Amino acid sequence: MTGMDDIIRLQDMTSSDKVSGLVSRYRSQVLDGERNPLEVAIILKALEDFTKKLRSDLMIKDATLAELQKYPEKAIVFMGADFTKKVVRTVYDYTRCNDPMLRKLERKAEMAEAELKLRQKFLQGLPKEGLETFDADTGEVYTLLPPAKQQEEGFSVSLGAARKAKPRYDTTDFNDVEYSDADPGL
């Protein structure tokens, strides 16, 4: 069985084909029972955290933009990846416009949004059989029904600190996962 000692080298994930191949391999291993899906969930969470933290790091972003400025072209290919210099976000600040019509519309929109949320909360609390009511303007009688509710089962994963002690649960059924003093690498 495959264990967590399988190394994913970030340098090996520099094209969509390579990523797709890795995804396919892990998917097959999980579905064939060769890899524990909980192990994969931990790996995915770690990669998500790694990506989120590096992408949001302003010093990394600035260094990347500075590196791209070394190339006069608007678009370049580097290690098989396409980079394009462009405006990625535009924000308008209307506070300086001094427009009374805009302020009035914003207040109306805020009030409408608050009324909508209240009405939705009211409808969510209706009994399953509904509530018979009438329209005061037209006199029409109708039955209000609660909204359809759909829920999906899922899970969340939170990474803990590197563990030196044995895990809480016996993992012998989970590919003999062991913890060590080694640097987790992320």
C-alpha positions, 0 to 999 in steps of 0.5 A: 500500500502507498503511504504518506512517504510518497513525495510530491515535488512541486517542480513536477507540477508545472503543466496542466498535463502533469497535474492531471496525471498526478490527480489521476494517479491519486484518484485511482489509488483511492478508488482501488483502496491503495491510498487512504482517502483521509490521507489524501484529504490531509494532503489536499488541505496542506496544498490549499493552505500552502497555495493560499498563503503564498498567493496572498503574500504581498512580498511574493507578489511584488517579487513576481511582478518585478521578475515579469518587468524584466521581460518587455513583452506583455505575455511570456512563456516560462517553464511551459506556463503562460504569464500575461501582464494585465490589470487584474482588479479595478475598484471604484470608490464612489464616496467622493462623488458627492451624488445624493441620488447615488446615496439614496439608491444605496440606502434603498438597496440596503433596506431592500436587502434587509427586508429580503433577508427577513422574508427569507428567514420567515419563509424558512420557519414555515411549517411543512404543510404551509400557511394559508394567507391572503393578499390584502390588496387583491383579496386572493387567498394562497398558501405560503410554503417553506423553501425547498431545503437541500443539504450536502454531507461533507467534511472539513480538515484542519491541519494541526501542528506536527505531532511527535506523539502517537495519533489518537486513533489506531492507524494500522488500518490506515496504511500504517501512517507514522509521525516522526520528528522530521520536518513536514516540509510545508 
